[in-house]
């Protein structure tokens, strides 16, 4: 099961982004604590996107989300709006 997860290129990309966010968190908490709220917000956003990917992969197995987003412009707009709201909430509550 884990081999299937880690072989997915999207999941590896999210792992790299979460690693970069962790490095930024460490740097801002170590040297520039006054800028840490933004890096905490970005880290929360990346963690929520990774969780969304996991839910999409395991809960909605029979639904091909990428195919739906490619073929339906309204679904893509709603998905983009949901991501924009998620970014706003994660950064505003940091």
C-alpha positions as CSV (number, residue, x, y, z in Angstrom):
1,X,0.0,0.0,0.0
2,X,2.7,2.5,0.9
3,X,4.8,1.6,-2.1
4,X,1.8,2.6,-4.3
5,X,1.5,5.9,-2.4
6,X,5.2,6.8,-2.7
7,X,5.4,5.9,-6.3
8,X,2.8,8.5,-7.2
9,X,4.6,11.6,-8.7
10,X,2.1,14.0,-7.2
11,X,2.6,12.6,-3.7
12,X,6.4,12.9,-4.0
13,X,6.0,16.5,-5.1
14,X,3.9,17.2,-2.0
15,X,6.5,15.5,0.2
16,X,9.2,17.7,-1.3
17,X,7.1,20.8,-0.7
18,X,6.3,19.8,2.9
19,X,10.1,19.3,3.4
20,X,10.8,22.8,2.1
21,X,8.0,24.2,4.4
22,X,9.6,22.4,7.3
23,X,13.0,24.0,6.5
24,X,11.4,27.4,6.2
25,X,9.7,26.9,9.6
26,X,13.0,25.9,11.2
27,X,14.8,28.9,9.6
28,X,12.1,31.5,10.6
29,X,11.7,30.1,14.1
30,X,15.5,30.1,14.6
31,X,16.6,33.4,13.0
32,X,13.6,35.5,12.2
33,X,10.7,34.8,14.5
34,X,8.8,37.9,13.4
35,X,8.3,36.4,10.0
36,X,7.2,33.0,11.2
37,X,3.5,33.5,10.8
38,X,3.7,33.4,7.0
39,X,5.8,30.2,7.0
40,X,3.4,28.6,9.4
41,X,0.5,29.5,7.1
42,X,2.2,28.1,4.1
43,X,3.1,24.9,6.0
44,X,-0.5,24.5,7.1
45,X,-1.6,24.9,3.5
46,X,0.8,22.3,2.2
47,X,-0.2,19.8,4.9
48,X,-3.9,20.4,4.0
49,X,-3.2,19.8,0.3
50,X,-1.3,16.6,1.1
51,X,-4.3,15.4,3.2
52,X,-6.6,16.3,0.4
53,X,-4.5,14.2,-2.0
54,X,-4.7,11.3,0.4
55,X,-8.4,11.6,0.8
56,X,-8.9,11.8,-3.0
57,X,-6.7,8.7,-3.5
58,X,-8.3,6.5,-0.9
59,X,-11.8,7.7,-0.2
60,X,-12.8,8.7,-3.8
61,X,-11.1,5.7,-5.5
62,X,-13.6,5.4,-8.3
63,X,-13.7,9.1,-9.2
64,X,-11.0,10.3,-11.5
65,X,-10.6,13.9,-10.2
66,X,-8.0,15.1,-12.7
67,X,-10.1,13.9,-15.6
68,X,-13.2,15.7,-14.2
69,X,-11.2,18.9,-13.7
70,X,-9.7,18.8,-17.2
71,X,-13.1,18.3,-18.9
72,X,-15.3,20.6,-16.8
73,X,-14.5,24.3,-16.6
74,X,-16.9,24.9,-13.7
75,X,-15.5,22.1,-11.6
76,X,-12.0,23.6,-12.2
77,X,-13.2,27.0,-11.2
78,X,-14.7,25.7,-8.0
79,X,-11.6,23.7,-7.2
80,X,-9.4,26.8,-7.8
81,X,-11.7,28.9,-5.6
82,X,-11.6,26.3,-2.9
83,X,-7.8,26.4,-3.0
84,X,-7.8,30.2,-2.8
85,X,-10.1,30.1,0.2
86,X,-7.9,27.5,1.8
87,X,-4.8,29.6,1.3
88,X,-6.6,32.6,2.8
89,X,-7.8,30.7,5.9
90,X,-4.4,29.1,6.5
91,X,-2.5,32.4,6.3
92,X,-5.1,34.4,8.2
93,X,-5.2,32.0,11.1
94,X,-1.4,31.8,11.5
